[in-house]
Every structure is written in structure tokens, then in C-alpha cells.
């Protein structure tokens, strides 16, 4: 009876190992697909990470966050996040004195037509447009970062699935070996038992 239980548990472990191997394969594919898509899409934008004078003009915290990527092509999720949060946002904050698009847009929309046509109104409208475009580009870059992060997580999950599958396969082998030994012992015990 013990041998039957060992075999049942071992075959269940084998089925789980197969599921984990399939999951690991799919997660590996997801990791590679997402990584390739993020790199291809970001590379098409042809953005070079700031360096030299462009970094020197930024606040120290922003410049130090971008320093490790200086002069390289923006083609990865972490670079996209750094560029969005420490280059674009820094310029947006400098241009608007820290005001958001919503705040500037509300100020512009509150103006009457004559005030919008004035030099100050035109400058405010231009700032509104700049902040809108900056927010749009930041959002797209941060989506790239988010997808790159999902790809990285899929890669780690694939590794965990493969490790889990190999551990289960080792346990299945041990379980089947134990089932054979138990079965042999049960047969011997039955042969030795008095009739």
C-alpha cells in the first residue's frame, strides 16, 4: 500500500514539474519578447542620454541620477525612467517654477481672450503646451520602464519555475526509487508471512 502512495505522490510531482517547465518556458519567452520590444521602441526614438553641459545645468540630485548613463543611447527601462524623472521633469519644473500642467492650464483657461492674446498670455499658452508635451513624453517613457520591469519580473519568475521543476524532478526520482524499494520489501514480507 505504501508503494502505491509513493507512486501516486511521485507522478503528481512529475505533473507539477511539467507544468513548471511549461510556465518557465512561457515566462522566458515573455522576458525576451518584452525586453526586445522595449529596446526596439526606445531605440527608434533615437534619444541620447544627456552628458557634459546638459548634466551640469541640472540640479545635483538629477545630474547624479543621470551620470551613469551619460552619453549612451536611451534603450532600456531604467534609462527611460531616469530620463523621464531626472531630465524631462527637471526641465518642466524649471520652466514652470514647479507648477504642474493642470495648474498652468487652469491659469491659461481662466484668462479672457484679450489676456490670452497678450504677450504674457502667449507665454503662458506656450508653457502650457510645453508641459503637455513633457508630460506625454514622460508618460510614454515611464510605460517603457514599467514594461521593462514586468519583463525582468517574468525572467525571475522563469528562473524560479525552472528551479522548482528541477527540484520536483529530483524528488520524483527519489520517490519512485523509494516506491520500488518499498514494493520489494512488501513482496518479501508477503512471501515470508505464514500462510
C-alpha positions as CSV (number, residue, x, y, z in Angstrom):
1,X,0.0,0.0,0.0
2,X,2.9,2.4,0.9
3,X,4.4,1.8,-2.6
4,X,1.1,2.8,-4.3
5,X,1.1,6.0,-2.3
6,X,4.7,6.8,-3.1
7,X,4.0,6.3,-6.8
8,X,0.9,8.5,-6.7
9,X,2.7,11.3,-5.0
10,X,5.7,10.9,-7.4
11,X,3.5,11.1,-10.5
12,X,1.7,14.1,-9.1
13,X,5.1,15.7,-8.6
14,X,6.1,14.9,-12.2
15,X,2.9,16.5,-13.5
16,X,3.7,19.6,-11.4
17,X,7.3,19.7,-12.7
18,X,5.9,19.5,-16.3
19,X,3.6,22.5,-15.5
20,X,6.5,24.4,-14.1
21,X,8.7,23.7,-17.1
22,X,6.0,24.9,-19.4
23,X,5.5,28.0,-17.2
24,X,9.2,28.6,-17.2
25,X,9.4,28.4,-21.0
26,X,6.5,30.9,-21.4
27,X,7.9,33.3,-18.8
28,X,11.3,33.1,-20.6
29,X,9.6,33.9,-23.8
30,X,7.8,36.8,-22.2
31,X,11.0,38.1,-20.7
32,X,12.8,38.1,-24.1
33,X,9.8,39.5,-26.0
34,X,9.2,42.4,-23.6
35,X,13.0,43.1,-23.4
36,X,13.3,43.2,-27.2
37,X,10.1,45.3,-27.7
38,X,11.2,47.9,-25.1
39,X,14.7,48.1,-26.6
40,X,13.4,48.4,-30.2
41,X,10.8,51.0,-29.3
42,X,13.2,53.1,-27.3
43,X,16.0,52.8,-29.8
44,X,13.6,54.1,-32.5
45,X,13.2,57.4,-30.5
46,X,17.0,58.0,-31.1
47,X,17.4,59.7,-27.7
48,X,20.9,60.1,-26.3
49,X,21.3,60.4,-22.6
50,X,22.5,63.9,-21.5
51,X,26.1,64.5,-20.7
52,X,28.6,67.3,-20.1
53,X,26.9,70.7,-20.0
54,X,23.4,69.2,-20.2
55,X,24.1,67.4,-16.9
56,X,25.8,70.5,-15.3
57,X,22.7,72.6,-15.9
58,X,20.6,70.2,-13.8
59,X,20.1,70.2,-10.0
60,X,22.7,68.0,-8.4
61,X,20.4,65.1,-7.4
62,X,19.1,64.9,-11.0
63,X,22.6,65.1,-12.5
64,X,23.9,62.4,-10.3
65,X,21.0,60.1,-11.2
66,X,21.8,60.5,-14.9
67,X,25.6,60.4,-14.6
68,X,25.9,56.7,-15.0
69,X,24.0,56.8,-18.3
70,X,25.8,59.9,-19.7
71,X,26.2,59.8,-23.5
72,X,24.6,56.4,-24.0
73,X,21.7,55.6,-26.2
74,X,18.4,55.5,-24.3
75,X,17.4,51.9,-24.9
76,X,16.5,50.3,-21.5
77,X,13.7,50.7,-19.0
78,X,16.0,52.1,-16.2
79,X,17.4,54.7,-18.6
80,X,13.8,55.7,-19.7
81,X,12.8,56.2,-16.0
82,X,16.0,58.2,-15.3
83,X,15.5,60.4,-18.4
84,X,11.8,61.0,-17.6
85,X,12.2,61.7,-13.9
86,X,15.5,63.5,-13.8
87,X,15.8,65.2,-17.2
88,X,12.4,66.0,-18.6
89,X,10.7,66.6,-15.2
90,X,13.7,68.8,-14.1
91,X,13.3,71.0,-17.2
92,X,9.5,71.1,-16.7
93,X,9.8,72.2,-13.1
94,X,12.4,74.8,-14.0
95,X,10.2,76.2,-16.8
96,X,7.1,76.3,-14.7
97,X,8.6,77.2,-11.3
98,X,7.4,73.8,-10.0
99,X,3.8,74.2,-11.2
100,X,2.0,71.2,-12.8
101,X,0.4,71.1,-16.2
102,X,-3.0,71.2,-14.5
103,X,-2.1,74.4,-12.6
104,X,-0.7,76.2,-15.7
105,X,-3.6,75.1,-17.9
106,X,-6.1,76.3,-15.3
107,X,-4.4,79.7,-15.2
108,X,-4.4,79.9,-19.0
109,X,-8.1,78.9,-19.4
110,X,-9.1,81.4,-16.8
111,X,-7.8,84.2,-19.0
112,X,-10.2,86.1,-21.2
113,X,-9.5,86.3,-25.0
114,X,-7.7,89.6,-24.7
115,X,-5.4,88.4,-22.0
116,X,-4.7,85.2,-23.9
117,X,-3.6,87.3,-26.9
118,X,-1.2,89.4,-24.8
119,X,2.5,88.6,-24.6
120,X,2.1,87.2,-21.1
121,X,-0.9,85.1,-22.2
122,X,1.0,83.7,-25.2
123,X,3.9,82.8,-22.9
124,X,1.6,81.1,-20.6
125,X,0.0,79.2,-23.5
126,X,3.4,78.2,-24.7
127,X,4.3,76.9,-21.2
128,X,1.0,75.0,-21.1
129,X,1.9,73.3,-24.4
130,X,5.5,72.6,-23.2
131,X,4.2,71.0,-20.1
132,X,1.6,69.0,-22.0
133,X,4.3,67.6,-24.4
134,X,6.7,66.9,-21.5
135,X,4.0,65.0,-19.5
136,X,3.2,63.0,-22.6
137,X,6.8,62.1,-23.3
138,X,7.4,61.3,-19.6
139,X,4.3,59.0,-19.6
140,X,5.4,57.1,-22.7
141,X,8.9,56.6,-21.3
142,X,7.6,55.5,-17.9
143,X,5.4,53.0,-19.7
144,X,8.5,51.6,-21.3
145,X,10.1,51.4,-17.8
146,X,7.0,49.6,-16.5
147,X,7.0,47.1,-19.3
148,X,10.8,46.5,-18.8
149,X,10.2,45.9,-15.1
150,X,7.4,43.4,-16.0
151,X,9.9,41.6,-18.3
152,X,12.5,41.5,-15.6
153,X,10.0,40.0,-13.2
154,X,9.0,37.4,-15.8
155,X,12.7,36.5,-16.1
156,X,13.0,35.9,-12.4
157,X,9.7,34.0,-12.3
158,X,11.0,31.8,-15.1
159,X,14.2,31.1,-13.2
160,X,12.1,30.2,-10.1
161,X,9.8,27.9,-12.2
162,X,12.8,26.1,-13.7
163,X,14.5,25.6,-10.2
164,X,11.2,24.4,-8.8
165,X,10.7,22.0,-11.7
166,X,14.2,20.5,-11.3
167,X,13.7,20.1,-7.5
168,X,10.4,18.3,-8.2
169,X,12.1,16.1,-10.8
170,X,14.8,15.1,-8.2
171,X,12.1,14.4,-5.6
172,X,10.1,12.4,-8.2
173,X,13.2,10.3,-8.9
174,X,13.7,9.7,-5.1
175,X,10.0,9.0,-4.6
176,X,9.9,6.4,-7.4
177,X,13.1,4.8,-6.1
178,X,11.6,4.6,-2.6
179,X,8.4,3.1,-4.1
180,X,10.4,0.3,-5.8
181,X,12.3,-0.5,-2.5
182,X,9.0,-0.4,-0.6
183,X,7.3,-2.6,-3.1
184,X,10.2,-5.1,-3.0
185,X,10.1,-5.1,0.8
186,X,6.3,-5.6,0.8
187,X,6.7,-8.6,-1.6
188,X,9.4,-10.2,0.6
189,X,7.3,-9.6,3.7
190,X,4.3,-11.3,2.0
191,X,6.4,-14.3,0.9
192,X,7.8,-14.7,4.4
193,X,4.4,-14.4,6.2
194,X,2.9,-17.6,7.4
195,X,0.0,-18.8,5.3
